[in-house]
Amino acid sequence: MMLHHPARPGWTCKDCGLEWPCPPRRKQLLAEYASKRIPLMLYLAERFIEGCEDMPHEPASKLYVRFLRWPHSSNVPSPLSQNNGGEAGGACVGSGAG
């Protein structure tokens, strides 16, 4: 099984060439973190920070959607949506580079 790792600093998938996390990697991550939503979001937050550092020319809002928003639109229940229907807040302020 290919794990679809990112090629940095451009954050494309080494295996399929799509933007990382690519659809196959997203499915793998959802399976790997099936009952561990918070650890998944922490993992993705780390990748988001690295992506902001590697791609300072990209808007933080675009990187937020790419790295952190997609799990909220998947069919996996979120602890946030089960409590009050809340969602994660907005994107981080830029990486400080640039």
CYANA upper distance limits for C-alpha pairs under 8 A (distance plus 0.5 A):
  2 MET  CA     15 ASP  CA      7.64
  3 LEU  CA     15 ASP  CA      8.46
  3 LEU  CA     25 ARG  CA      7.14
  3 LEU  CA     28 GLN  CA      8.17
  4 HIS  CA     13 CYS  CA      6.18
  4 HIS  CA     14 LYS  CA      6.65
  4 HIS  CA     15 ASP  CA      5.83
  4 HIS  CA     16 CYS  CA      7.75
  4 HIS  CA     21 PRO  CA      8.44
  4 HIS  CA     22 CYS  CA      7.98
  4 HIS  CA     24 PRO  CA      7.68
  4 HIS  CA     25 ARG  CA      6.10
  5 HIS  CA     13 CYS  CA      6.17
  5 HIS  CA     14 LYS  CA      6.24
  5 HIS  CA     15 ASP  CA      7.67
  5 HIS  CA     20 TRP  CA      8.18
  5 HIS  CA     25 ARG  CA      8.32
  6 PRO  CA     11 TRP  CA      5.70
  6 PRO  CA     12 THR  CA      5.97
  6 PRO  CA     13 CYS  CA      5.11
  6 PRO  CA     14 LYS  CA      6.22
  6 PRO  CA     20 TRP  CA      6.31
  6 PRO  CA     21 PRO  CA      7.90
  7 ALA  CA     11 TRP  CA      5.66
  7 ALA  CA     12 THR  CA      5.83
  7 ALA  CA     13 CYS  CA      6.35
  7 ALA  CA     14 LYS  CA      5.95
  8 ARG  CA     12 THR  CA      7.69
  8 ARG  CA     54 ASP  CA      7.86
  9 PRO  CA     51 GLY  CA      8.06
  9 PRO  CA     54 ASP  CA      5.61
  9 PRO  CA     55 MET  CA      7.47
 10 GLY  CA     54 ASP  CA      7.63
 10 GLY  CA     55 MET  CA      7.48
 11 TRP  CA     19 GLU  CA      6.71
 11 TRP  CA     20 TRP  CA      5.98
 11 TRP  CA     51 GLY  CA      7.61
 12 THR  CA     17 GLY  CA      5.98
 12 THR  CA     18 LEU  CA      5.92
 12 THR  CA     19 GLU  CA      4.94
 12 THR  CA     20 TRP  CA      5.51
 12 THR  CA     21 PRO  CA      8.37
 13 CYS  CA     17 GLY  CA      5.20
 13 CYS  CA     18 LEU  CA      5.89
 13 CYS  CA     19 GLU  CA      6.53
 13 CYS  CA     20 TRP  CA      5.69
 13 CYS  CA     21 PRO  CA      7.64
 13 CYS  CA     22 CYS  CA      7.11
 16 CYS  CA     22 CYS  CA      8.47
 18 LEU  CA     22 CYS  CA      6.22
 20 TRP  CA     25 ARG  CA      8.22
 20 TRP  CA     66 ARG  CA      8.45
 21 PRO  CA     25 ARG  CA      6.17
 21 PRO  CA     26 ARG  CA      6.46
 21 PRO  CA     66 ARG  CA      7.94
 21 PRO  CA     67 PHE  CA      7.46
 22 CYS  CA     26 ARG  CA      6.64
 23 PRO  CA     27 LYS  CA      6.84
 24 PRO  CA     28 GLN  CA      6.81
 25 ARG  CA     29 LEU  CA      6.52
 26 ARG  CA     30 LEU  CA      6.65
 27 LYS  CA     31 ALA  CA      6.72
 28 GLN  CA     32 GLU  CA      6.48
 29 LEU  CA     33 TYR  CA      6.40
 29 LEU  CA     34 ALA  CA      8.42
 29 LEU  CA     40 LEU  CA      7.97
 30 LEU  CA     34 ALA  CA      5.86
 30 LEU  CA     71 PRO  CA      8.42
 30 LEU  CA     76 VAL  CA      8.45
 33 TYR  CA     37 ARG  CA      6.85
 33 TYR  CA     39 PRO  CA      7.83
 33 TYR  CA     40 LEU  CA      6.36
 34 ALA  CA     76 VAL  CA      8.37
 36 LYS  CA     40 LEU  CA      6.85
 37 ARG  CA     41 MET  CA      6.79
 37 ARG  CA     78 SER  CA      7.22
 37 ARG  CA     79 PRO  CA      7.99
 38 ILE  CA     42 LEU  CA      6.69
 39 PRO  CA     43 TYR  CA      6.60
 40 LEU  CA     44 LEU  CA      6.69
 41 MET  CA     45 ALA  CA      6.42
 41 MET  CA     68 LEU  CA      7.55
 42 LEU  CA     46 GLU  CA      6.82
 43 TYR  CA     47 ARG  CA      7.03
 44 LEU  CA     48 PHE  CA      6.54
 44 LEU  CA     67 PHE  CA      6.54
 44 LEU  CA     68 LEU  CA      6.64
 45 ALA  CA     49 ILE  CA      6.76
 45 ALA  CA     67 PHE  CA      7.84
 45 ALA  CA     68 LEU  CA      7.23
 46 GLU  CA     50 GLU  CA      6.83
 47 ARG  CA     51 GLY  CA      6.45
 47 ARG  CA     67 PHE  CA      7.60
 48 PHE  CA     52 CYS  CA      6.62
 48 PHE  CA     63 LEU  CA      7.29
 48 PHE  CA     64 TYR  CA      7.39
 48 PHE  CA     67 PHE  CA      6.08
 48 PHE  CA     68 LEU  CA      7.73
 49 ILE  CA     53 GLU  CA      6.81
 49 ILE  CA     95 SER  CA      8.00
 50 GLU  CA     54 ASP  CA      6.58
 51 GLY  CA     55 MET  CA      6.26
 51 GLY  CA     63 LEU  CA      7.81
 52 CYS  CA     56 PRO  CA      6.02
 52 CYS  CA     58 GLU  CA      8.05
 52 CYS  CA     60 ALA  CA      7.36
 52 CYS  CA     63 LEU  CA      7.68
 52 CYS  CA     94 GLY  CA      7.62
 52 CYS  CA     95 SER  CA      6.06
 53 GLU  CA     95 SER  CA      6.30
 53 GLU  CA     97 ALA  CA      7.57
 56 PRO  CA     94 GLY  CA      8.12
 56 PRO  CA     95 SER  CA      7.17
 56 PRO  CA     97 ALA  CA      6.52
 56 PRO  CA     98 GLY  CA      6.62
 57 HIS  CA     98 GLY  CA      7.77
 58 GLU  CA     62 LYS  CA      7.45
 58 GLU  CA     63 LEU  CA      7.53
 59 PRO  CA     63 LEU  CA      7.07
 59 PRO  CA     94 GLY  CA      8.29
 60 ALA  CA     64 TYR  CA      6.45
 60 ALA  CA     91 ALA  CA      6.69
 60 ALA  CA     92 CYS  CA      7.15
 60 ALA  CA     93 VAL  CA      7.43
 60 ALA  CA     94 GLY  CA      6.38
 61 SER  CA     65 VAL  CA      6.88
 61 SER  CA     90 GLY  CA      8.29
 61 SER  CA     91 ALA  CA      5.99
 61 SER  CA     92 CYS  CA      8.42
 62 LYS  CA     66 ARG  CA      6.76
 63 LEU  CA     67 PHE  CA      6.40
 63 LEU  CA     68 LEU  CA      8.38
 64 TYR  CA     68 LEU  CA      5.77
 64 TYR  CA     69 ARG  CA      6.82
 64 TYR  CA     90 GLY  CA      8.45
 64 TYR  CA     91 ALA  CA      6.01
 64 TYR  CA     92 CYS  CA      8.27
 65 VAL  CA     69 ARG  CA      5.03
 65 VAL  CA     70 TRP  CA      7.03
 66 ARG  CA     70 TRP  CA      7.25
 69 ARG  CA     73 SER  CA      7.63
 70 TRP  CA     74 SER  CA      7.11
 71 PRO  CA     76 VAL  CA      8.07
 72 HIS  CA     76 VAL  CA      8.30
 72 HIS  CA     78 SER  CA      7.76
 72 HIS  CA     87 GLU  CA      8.27
 77 PRO  CA     81 SER  CA      7.58
 77 PRO  CA     82 GLN  CA      7.83
 78 SER  CA     82 GLN  CA      6.81
 79 PRO  CA     83 ASN  CA      6.89
 80 LEU  CA     84 ASN  CA      7.14
 80 LEU  CA     85 GLY  CA      6.73
 80 LEU  CA     86 GLY  CA      5.93
 80 LEU  CA     87 GLU  CA      6.69
 81 SER  CA     85 GLY  CA      4.57
 81 SER  CA     86 GLY  CA      6.05
 81 SER  CA     87 GLU  CA      7.31
